[in-house]
Each structure stands twice: as C-alpha cells, then as structure tokens.
Amino acid sequence: MAIVGNKPETGARYELRRGEEGPPFVYEGRIALVDADLPVRATLLADGAVEVELPESEPWRKRVRLLLRTAGRQAVAEGTRPPRALRRWRAEK
C-alpha cells in the first residue's frame, strides 16, 4: 500500500536520508506524527553505534537509534553500504 499524505493517521512515520559520504553515515529527516513533525539527524558510525540528535523525548531517540542500528547490521551482514533512505511506519506504543 502506498503512503498517502504528509501525516500518518496514527502512529509515526520515520523518513531519513543519507548523503554519499561515509562512514560515518549521516542521516537527516523527520518523524511525522499525527499532530507534529520532529526534525531528526542521526549518525551511523563504522562500529555500528548510532548517535541521534532530536529535540524531543528519549522514546523517539531510542526508536531512531534502533531503526538505524538494524539497517547497519543488515548492511554489514550483506557486505553492502547502509540504505540511502529509510521510510518506516510504526504504531503508537
């Protein structure tokens, strides 16, 4: 199913893109919530660690960190670079 509209009806949509350079890989984007957009910048380091810059609460930082850490681990397992873009929807918890 395609994503329609800028805001999710429920939950959160994570949209992150990285540049060509790396490692470290710097991702920038947003977390689209029903009632707000949160700007996010995250760095995936060569050792798999993730640093997240996000002006909001820790739960959002943790979710971004987990998404990028998983993408980094998959890339290492496949012998490729991490994805240029991540777009995920997650239900509210």
MMTF fields as JSON, N, C-alpha, C and O atoms, coordinates in Angstrom:
{
  "mmtfVersion": "1.0.0",
  "mmtfProducer": "UNKNOWN",
  "numBonds": 371,
  "numAtoms": 372,
  "numGroups": 93,
  "numChains": 1,
  "numModels": 1,
  "chainsPerModel": [1],
  "groupsPerChain": [93],
  "chainIdList": ["A"],
  "bondAtomList": [4, 2, 8, 6, 12, 10, 16, 14, 20, 18, 24, 22, 28, 26, 32, 30, 36, 34, 40, 38, 44, 42, 48, 46, 52, 50, 56, 54, 60, 58, 64, 62, 68, 66, 72, 70, 76, 74, 80, 78, 84, 82, 88, 86, 92, 90, 96, 94, 100, 98, 104, 102, 108, 106, 112, 110, 116, 114, 120, 118, 124, 122, 128, 126, 132, 130, 136, 134, 140, 138, 144, 142, 148, 146, 152, 150, 156, 154, 160, 158, 164, 162, 168, 166, 172, 170, 176, 174, 180, 178, 184, 182, 188, 186, 192, 190, 196, 194, 200, 198, 204, 202, 208, 206, 212, 210, 216, 214, 220, 218, 224, 222, 228, 226, 232, 230, 236, 234, 240, 238, 244, 242, 248, 246, 252, 250, 256, 254, 260, 258, 264, 262, 268, 266, 272, 270, 276, 274, 280, 278, 284, 282, 288, 286, 292, 290, 296, 294, 300, 298, 304, 302, 308, 306, 312, 310, 316, 314, 320, 318, 324, 322, 328, 326, 332, 330, 336, 334, 340, 338, 344, 342, 348, 346, 352, 350, 356, 354, 360, 358, 364, 362, 368, 366],
  "bondOrderList": [1, 1, 1, 1, 1, 1, 1, 1, 1, 1, 1, 1, 1, 1, 1, 1, 1, 1, 1, 1, 1, 1, 1, 1, 1, 1, 1, 1, 1, 1, 1, 1, 1, 1, 1, 1, 1, 1, 1, 1, 1, 1, 1, 1, 1, 1, 1, 1, 1, 1, 1, 1, 1, 1, 1, 1, 1, 1, 1, 1, 1, 1, 1, 1, 1, 1, 1, 1, 1, 1, 1, 1, 1, 1, 1, 1, 1, 1, 1, 1, 1, 1, 1, 1, 1, 1, 1, 1, 1, 1, 1, 1],
  "groupList": [{"groupName": "MET", "atomNameList": ["N", "CA", "C", "O"], "elementList": ["N", "C", "C", "O"], "formalChargeList": [0, 0, 0, 0], "bondAtomList": [1, 0, 2, 1, 3, 2], "bondOrderList": [1, 1, 2], "singleLetterCode": "M", "chemCompType": "L-PEPTIDE LINKING"}, {"groupName": "ALA", "atomNameList": ["N", "CA", "C", "O"], "elementList": ["N", "C", "C", "O"], "formalChargeList": [0, 0, 0, 0], "bondAtomList": [1, 0, 2, 1, 3, 2], "bondOrderList": [1, 1, 2], "singleLetterCode": "A", "chemCompType": "L-PEPTIDE LINKING"}, {"groupName": "ILE", "atomNameList": ["N", "CA", "C", "O"], "elementList": ["N", "C", "C", "O"], "formalChargeList": [0, 0, 0, 0], "bondAtomList": [1, 0, 2, 1, 3, 2], "bondOrderList": [1, 1, 2], "singleLetterCode": "I", "chemCompType": "L-PEPTIDE LINKING"}, {"groupName": "VAL", "atomNameList": ["N", "CA", "C", "O"], "elementList": ["N", "C", "C", "O"], "formalChargeList": [0, 0, 0, 0], "bondAtomList": [1, 0, 2, 1, 3, 2], "bondOrderList": [1, 1, 2], "singleLetterCode": "V", "chemCompType": "L-PEPTIDE LINKING"}, {"groupName": "GLY", "atomNameList": ["N", "CA", "C", "O"], "elementList": ["N", "C", "C", "O"], "formalChargeList": [0, 0, 0, 0], "bondAtomList": [1, 0, 2, 1, 3, 2], "bondOrderList": [1, 1, 2], "singleLetterCode": "G", "chemCompType": "PEPTIDE LINKING"}, {"groupName": "ASN", "atomNameList": ["N", "CA", "C", "O"], "elementList": ["N", "C", "C", "O"], "formalChargeList": [0, 0, 0, 0], "bondAtomList": [1, 0, 2, 1, 3, 2], "bondOrderList": [1, 1, 2], "singleLetterCode": "N", "chemCompType": "L-PEPTIDE LINKING"}, {"groupName": "LYS", "atomNameList": ["N", "CA", "C", "O"], "elementList": ["N", "C", "C", "O"], "formalChargeList": [0, 0, 0, 0], "bondAtomList": [1, 0, 2, 1, 3, 2], "bondOrderList": [1, 1, 2], "singleLetterCode": "K", "chemCompType": "L-PEPTIDE LINKING"}, {"groupName": "PRO", "atomNameList": ["N", "CA", "C", "O"], "elementList": ["N", "C", "C", "O"], "formalChargeList": [0, 0, 0, 0], "bondAtomList": [1, 0, 2, 1, 3, 2], "bondOrderList": [1, 1, 2], "singleLetterCode": "P", "chemCompType": "L-PEPTIDE LINKING"}, {"groupName": "GLU", "atomNameList": ["N", "CA", "C", "O"], "elementList": ["N", "C", "C", "O"], "formalChargeList": [0, 0, 0, 0], "bondAtomList": [1, 0, 2, 1, 3, 2], "bondOrderList": [1, 1, 2], "singleLetterCode": "E", "chemCompType": "L-PEPTIDE LINKING"}, {"groupName": "THR", "atomNameList": ["N", "CA", "C", "O"], "elementList": ["N", "C", "C", "O"], "formalChargeList": [0, 0, 0, 0], "bondAtomList": [1, 0, 2, 1, 3, 2], "bondOrderList": [1, 1, 2], "singleLetterCode": "T", "chemCompType": "L-PEPTIDE LINKING"}, {"groupName": "ARG", "atomNameList": ["N", "CA", "C", "O"], "elementList": ["N", "C", "C", "O"], "formalChargeList": [0, 0, 0, 0], "bondAtomList": [1, 0, 2, 1, 3, 2], "bondOrderList": [1, 1, 2], "singleLetterCode": "R", "chemCompType": "L-PEPTIDE LINKING"}, {"groupName": "TYR", "atomNameList": ["N", "CA", "C", "O"], "elementList": ["N", "C", "C", "O"], "formalChargeList": [0, 0, 0, 0], "bondAtomList": [1, 0, 2, 1, 3, 2], "bondOrderList": [1, 1, 2], "singleLetterCode": "Y", "chemCompType": "L-PEPTIDE LINKING"}, {"groupName": "LEU", "atomNameList": ["N", "CA", "C", "O"], "elementList": ["N", "C", "C", "O"], "formalChargeList": [0, 0, 0, 0], "bondAtomList": [1, 0, 2, 1, 3, 2], "bondOrderList": [1, 1, 2], "singleLetterCode": "L", "chemCompType": "L-PEPTIDE LINKING"}, {"groupName": "PHE", "atomNameList": ["N", "CA", "C", "O"], "elementList": ["N", "C", "C", "O"], "formalChargeList": [0, 0, 0, 0], "bondAtomList": [1, 0, 2, 1, 3, 2], "bondOrderList": [1, 1, 2], "singleLetterCode": "F", "chemCompType": "L-PEPTIDE LINKING"}, {"groupName": "ASP", "atomNameList": ["N", "CA", "C", "O"], "elementList": ["N", "C", "C", "O"], "formalChargeList": [0, 0, 0, 0], "bondAtomList": [1, 0, 2, 1, 3, 2], "bondOrderList": [1, 1, 2], "singleLetterCode": "D", "chemCompType": "L-PEPTIDE LINKING"}, {"groupName": "SER", "atomNameList": ["N", "CA", "C", "O"], "elementList": ["N", "C", "C", "O"], "formalChargeList": [0, 0, 0, 0], "bondAtomList": [1, 0, 2, 1, 3, 2], "bondOrderList": [1, 1, 2], "singleLetterCode": "S", "chemCompType": "L-PEPTIDE LINKING"}, {"groupName": "TRP", "atomNameList": ["N", "CA", "C", "O"], "elementList": ["N", "C", "C", "O"], "formalChargeList": [0, 0, 0, 0], "bondAtomList": [1, 0, 2, 1, 3, 2], "bondOrderList": [1, 1, 2], "singleLetterCode": "W", "chemCompType": "L-PEPTIDE LINKING"}, {"groupName": "GLN", "atomNameList": ["N", "CA", "C", "O"], "elementList": ["N", "C", "C", "O"], "formalChargeList": [0, 0, 0, 0], "bondAtomList": [1, 0, 2, 1, 3, 2], "bondOrderList": [1, 1, 2], "singleLetterCode": "Q", "chemCompType": "L-PEPTIDE LINKING"}],
  "groupTypeList": [0, 1, 2, 3, 4, 5, 6, 7, 8, 9, 4, 1, 10, 11, 8, 12, 10, 10, 4, 8, 8, 4, 7, 7, 13, 3, 11, 8, 4, 10, 2, 1, 12, 3, 14, 1, 14, 12, 7, 3, 10, 1, 9, 12, 12, 1, 14, 4, 1, 3, 8, 3, 8, 12, 7, 8, 15, 8, 7, 16, 10, 6, 10, 3, 10, 12, 12, 12, 10, 9, 1, 4, 10, 17, 1, 3, 1, 8, 4, 9, 10, 7, 7, 10, 1, 12, 10, 10, 16, 10, 1, 8, 6],
  "groupIdList": [1, 2, 3, 4, 5, 6, 7, 8, 9, 10, 11, 12, 13, 14, 15, 16, 17, 18, 19, 20, 21, 22, 23, 24, 25, 26, 27, 28, 29, 30, 31, 32, 33, 34, 35, 36, 37, 38, 39, 40, 41, 42, 43, 44, 45, 46, 47, 48, 49, 50, 51, 52, 53, 54, 55, 56, 57, 58, 59, 60, 61, 62, 63, 64, 65, 66, 67, 68, 69, 70, 71, 72, 73, 74, 75, 76, 77, 78, 79, 80, 81, 82, 83, 84, 85, 86, 87, 88, 89, 90, 91, 92, 93],
  "secStructList": [7, 7, 7, 7, 1, 1, 1, 7, 1, 1, 1, 3, 3, 3, 3, 3, 3, 3, 7, 1, 7, 7, 1, 1, 3, 3, 3, 3, 3, 3, 3, 3, 3, 1, 1, 7, 3, 3, 3, 3, 3, 3, 3, 3, 7, 6, 6, 1, 7, 3, 3, 3, 3, 7, 1, 1, 7, 2, 2, 2, 2, 2, 2, 2, 2, 2, 2, 2, 2, 2, 2, 2, 2, 2, 2, 2, 2, 2, 6, 1, 7, 7, 7, 1, 3, 3, 3, 3, 3, 3, 7, 7, 7],
  "xCoordList": [0.837, 0.0, 0.887, 1.86, 0.566, 1.34, 1.033, -0.043, 1.997, 1.794, 1.083, 1.523, -0.018, -0.802, -0.791, -1.118, -0.423, -0.435, 0.871, 1.744, 0.981, 2.198, 2.208, 3.277, 1.042, 0.94, 0.288, -0.633, 0.761, 0.076, -1.234, -1.349, -2.201, -3.449, -3.254, -3.926, -2.328, -1.969, -0.476, 0.141, 0.09, 1.486, 2.457, 2.18, 3.607, 4.675, 5.31, 5.491, 5.645, 6.352, 7.768, 7.962, 8.749, 10.162, 10.672, 10.575, 11.215, 11.751, 13.161, 13.347, 14.149, 15.553, 16.297, 16.068, 17.189, 18.044, 19.469, 19.725, 20.402, 21.818, 22.48, 21.979, 23.625, 24.419, 25.292, 25.194, 26.137, 27.026, 28.21, 28.734, 28.63, 29.837, 29.594, 28.468, 30.696, 30.62, 31.513, 31.931, 31.825, 31.359, 32.118, 33.237, 31.555, 30.2, 29.144, 29.39, 27.973, 26.854, 25.905, 25.395, 25.672, 24.811, 23.444, 23.323, 22.43, 21.044, 20.326, 20.505, 19.514, 18.681, 17.267, 17.053, 16.311, 14.924, 13.971, 14.2, 12.889, 11.854, 11.119, 11.153, 10.459, 9.479, 8.147, 7.915, 7.278, 5.968, 4.979, 4.735, 4.422, 3.407, 2.051, 1.973, 1.002, -0.342, -0.45, -1.075, 0.153, -0.016, 1.271, 1.254, 2.381, 3.652, 4.662, 4.504, 5.702, 6.872, 8.083, 8.276, 8.897, 10.109, 11.314, 11.489, 12.158, 13.374, 14.352, 14.466, 15.055, 15.996, 17.263, 17.222, 18.38, 19.683, 20.34, 20.407, 20.82, 21.434, 22.675, 22.743, 23.649, 24.906, 25.125, 25.119, 25.318, 25.65, 27.162, 27.717, 27.823, 29.279, 29.773, 28.999, 31.046, 31.635, 31.505, 31.403, 31.505, 31.401, 29.958, 29.718, 28.989, 27.582, 26.848, 25.626, 27.566, 26.911, 26.136, 26.483, 25.086, 24.243, 24.108, 23.783, 24.363, 24.17, 22.989, 22.929, 22.043, 20.818, 20.686, 20.81, 20.431, 20.133, 18.657, 18.22, 17.908, 16.467, 16.005, 16.319, 15.266, 14.902, 13.836, 13.522, 13.288, 12.196, 12.656, 13.852, 11.71, 11.931, 12.734, 12.891, 13.224, 14.061, 13.383, 14.067, 12.086, 11.498, 11.696, 11.932, 11.605, 11.819, 13.273, 13.555, 14.203, 15.632, 15.907, 16.619, 15.335, 15.56, 15.049, 15.718, 13.892, 13.323, 14.165, 14.378, 14.646, 15.515, 16.812, 17.293, 17.378, 18.625, 18.441, 19.309, 17.33, 17.079, 16.897, 17.408, 16.176, 15.996, 17.33, 17.59, 18.176, 19.466, 20.427, 21.188, 20.399, 21.276, 20.924, 21.816, 19.641, 19.201, 19.63, 20.119, 19.448, 19.864, 21.369, 21.827, 22.137, 23.592, 24.014, 24.912, 23.378, 23.712, 23.38, 24.145, 22.254, 21.89, 22.897, 23.265, 23.34, 24.327, 25.636, 26.237, 26.085, 27.32, 27.16, 28.057, 26.025, 25.784, 25.76, 26.17, 25.277, 25.187, 26.425, 26.55, 27.337, 28.541, 28.27, 28.965, 27.266, 26.892, 26.942, 27.202, 26.686, 26.573, 25.155, 24.234, 24.972, 23.614, 22.702, 23.185, 21.403, 20.478, 20.577, 20.849, 20.351, 20.365, 19.167, 19.242, 18.069, 16.852, 16.146, 16.143, 15.556, 14.714, 13.361, 13.278, 12.32, 10.961, 10.164, 9.888, 9.808, 9.106, 7.94, 7.994, 6.893, 5.779, 5.765, 5.981, 5.514, 5.411, 4.153, 3.824, 3.463, 2.265, 2.642, 3.783, 1.689, 1.919, 2.054, 1.426, 2.887, 3.045, 2.722, 2.792],
  "yCoordList": [-1.171, 0.0, 1.24, 1.307, 2.192, 3.429, 4.353, 4.297, 5.199, 6.208, 7.385, 7.904, 7.8, 8.907, 10.036, 9.815, 11.232, 12.383, 12.553, 11.685, 13.704, 14.032, 13.526, 13.314, 13.329, 12.925, 11.552, 11.244, 10.729, 9.459, 9.703, 10.673, 8.831, 8.941, 8.484, 8.967, 7.549, 7.074, 6.773, 6.658, 6.649, 6.248, 7.311, 8.508, 6.851, 7.751, 7.219, 6.013, 8.137, 7.785, 8.345, 9.544, 7.461, 7.838, 7.959, 7.01, 9.123, 9.37, 9.919, 11.047, 9.13, 9.514, 9.271, 8.265, 10.19, 10.05, 10.38, 11.207, 9.705, 9.977, 10.483, 10.29, 11.139, 11.593, 10.466, 9.328, 10.781, 9.793, 9.426, 8.316, 10.348, 10.135, 9.127, 8.905, 8.531, 7.668, 6.471, 6.178, 5.775, 6.063, 7.221, 7.519, 7.865, 7.668, 8.158, 9.058, 7.546, 7.881, 8.802, 8.439, 9.982, 10.966, 10.957, 11.196, 10.677, 10.664, 11.896, 12.278, 12.511, 13.633, 13.385, 12.743, 13.896, 13.725, 14.173, 15.162, 13.418, 13.796, 12.575, 11.493, 12.799, 11.854, 12.573, 13.587, 12.055, 12.665, 12.019, 10.813, 12.837, 12.386, 12.907, 13.728, 12.441, 12.888, 14.407, 15.058, 14.971, 16.392, 17.217, 18.39, 16.636, 17.375, 16.688, 15.523, 17.436, 16.899, 17.167, 18.287, 16.15, 16.3, 16.171, 15.126, 17.208, 17.08, 16.15, 16.167, 15.34, 14.388, 14.333, 14.435, 14.171, 13.96, 12.832, 12.876, 11.829, 10.678, 10.253, 10.379, 9.75, 9.315, 7.844, 7.431, 7.053, 5.637, 5.526, 5.77, 5.159, 5.082, 3.754, 2.804, 3.685, 2.483, 1.265, 0.144, 1.455, 0.324, -0.1, -1.008, 0.556, 0.204, 1.042, 0.943, 1.863, 2.738, 3.826, 4.206, 4.316, 5.348, 6.513, 6.322, 7.719, 8.944, 9.685, 9.889, 10.092, 10.734, 12.137, 12.334, 13.11, 14.484, 14.725, 14.759, 14.889, 15.051, 15.929, 15.633, 17.005, 17.929, 17.404, 18.069, 16.266, 15.759, 14.646, 14.452, 13.942, 12.98, 11.743, 11.424, 11.074, 9.886, 8.748, 8.08, 8.49, 7.381, 7.531, 6.536, 8.751, 8.944, 8.706, 8.105, 9.165, 8.915, 7.416, 6.926, 6.707, 5.26, 4.557, 3.665, 4.941, 4.291, 4.557, 3.654, 5.794, 6.106, 5.318, 4.772, 5.255, 4.507, 3.037, 2.455, 2.436, 1.027, 0.805, -0.174, 1.702, 1.573, 1.611, 0.778, 2.583, 2.708, 1.592, 1.116, 1.177, 0.08, -1.195, -1.92, -1.469, -2.638, -2.536, -3.509, -1.361, -1.163, -1.347, -1.936, -0.852, -1.01, -2.461, -2.906, -3.197, -4.62, -5.419, -6.299, -5.121, -5.816, -5.527, -6.425, -4.288, -3.925, -4.669, -5.157, -4.763, -5.49, -6.962, -7.551, -7.559, -8.974, -9.25, -10.321, -8.277, -8.439, -7.933, -8.12, -7.297, -6.757, -5.539, -5.315, -4.751, -3.563, -2.319, -2.395, -1.18, 0.058, 0.16, -0.447, 0.915, 1.091, 1.758, 2.419, 1.592, 2.171, 3.693, 4.341, 4.248, 5.71, 6.353, 7.485, 5.628, 6.181, 5.114, 3.934, 5.55, 4.692, 5.37, 6.559, 4.619, 5.127, 4.013, 2.977, 4.252, 3.23, 3.86, 5.023, 3.079, 3.49, 2.575, 1.37, 3.139, 2.361, 2.796, 3.981, 1.821, 2.107, 2.806, 2.722, 3.482, 4.114, 3.042, 1.985, 3.333, 2.383, 3.061, 2.436],
  "zCoordList": [0.0, 0.0, 0.0, 0.751, -0.813, -0.912, 0.257, 0.851, 0.569, 1.596, 0.951, -0.074, 1.558, 1.027, 2.047, 3.213, 1.633, 2.526, 3.269, 3.253, 3.924, 4.654, 6.081, 6.654, 6.661, 8.061, 8.161, 7.404, 9.089, 9.314, 10.076, 10.825, 9.882, 10.637, 12.07, 12.981, 12.265, 13.602, 13.604, 12.545, 14.771, 14.887, 14.405, 14.476, 13.91, 13.473, 12.199, 12.036, 11.299, 10.068, 10.174, 10.371, 10.039, 10.098, 8.669, 7.891, 8.32, 6.981, 7.13, 7.587, 6.749, 6.898, 5.595, 4.925, 5.233, 4.044, 4.428, 5.303, 3.746, 3.996, 2.728, 1.62, 2.917, 1.788, 1.265, 1.725, 0.314, -0.304, 0.583, 0.494, 1.433, 2.221, 3.342, 3.787, 3.774, 4.948, 4.792, 3.672, 5.834, 7.191, 7.831, 7.412, 8.81, 9.335, 8.34, 7.536, 8.419, 7.545, 8.306, 9.366, 7.768, 8.428, 7.751, 6.55, 8.543, 8.077, 8.611, 9.768, 7.76, 8.175, 7.688, 6.659, 8.433, 8.026, 9.102, 9.797, 9.224, 10.177, 10.686, 10.1, 11.797, 12.301, 12.164, 12.822, 11.314, 11.101, 12.064, 12.014, 12.928, 13.872, 13.42, 12.507, 14.044, 13.697, 13.83, 12.993, 14.87, 15.164, 15.115, 15.487, 14.667, 14.65, 13.739, 13.372, 13.383, 12.685, 13.556, 14.028, 13.772, 14.565, 13.646, 13.019, 13.544, 12.742, 13.44, 14.666, 12.664, 13.252, 12.407, 11.181, 13.093, 12.452, 13.236, 14.464, 12.524, 13.186, 12.417, 11.194, 13.157, 12.559, 12.863, 14.022, 11.806, 11.928, 11.795, 10.723, 12.88, 12.911, 12.354, 12.227, 12.025, 11.427, 12.329, 11.829, 13.65, 14.582, 14.848, 15.642, 14.184, 14.348, 15.371, 15.487, 16.114, 17.087, 16.35, 15.232, 16.992, 16.393, 17.37, 18.542, 16.87, 17.647, 17.045, 15.832, 17.897, 17.414, 17.998, 19.207, 17.118, 17.532, 17.251, 16.101, 18.324, 18.206, 19.358, 20.511, 19.081, 20.146, 21.097, 22.084, 20.837, 21.669, 22.611, 22.829, 23.148, 24.227, 23.827, 22.648, 24.838, 24.674, 23.903, 23.128, 24.066, 23.29, 21.782, 21.096, 21.254, 19.812, 19.444, 18.407, 20.276, 20.02, 19.976, 19.1, 20.927, 21.012, 19.757, 19.235, 19.276, 18.091, 16.846, 16.036, 16.691, 15.55, 15.658, 14.665, 16.853, 17.068, 16.692, 16.042, 17.089, 16.772, 15.268, 14.724, 14.595, 13.14, 12.404, 11.535, 12.756, 12.066, 12.445, 11.602, 13.687, 14.102, 13.338, 12.897, 13.183, 12.425, 10.965, 10.391, 10.362, 8.966, 8.819, 7.84, 9.777, 9.747, 9.858, 9.144, 10.743, 10.909, 9.654, 9.258, 9.033, 7.799, 6.698, 5.94, 6.606, 5.582, 5.803, 4.845, 7.045, 7.35, 6.983, 6.38, 7.342, 7.05, 5.543, 5.097, 4.765, 3.312, 2.583, 1.373, 3.306, 2.681, 1.811, 0.819, 2.176, 1.408, 2.289, 3.49, 1.663, 2.428, 2.984, 2.438, 4.056, 4.594, 3.567, 2.648, 3.712, 2.736, 2.691, 3.701, 1.507, 1.361, 2.031, 2.509, 2.064, 2.654, 3.474, 3.122, 4.56, 5.387, 5.516, 5.827, 5.279, 5.456, 6.116, 5.513, 7.356, 8.134, 8.876, 9.276, 9.054, 9.893, 11.104, 10.982, 12.253, 13.482, 14.228, 14.283, 14.795, 15.581, 16.882, 17.338, 17.462, 18.762, 19.82, 19.744, 20.813, 21.925, 23.218, 24.277]
}
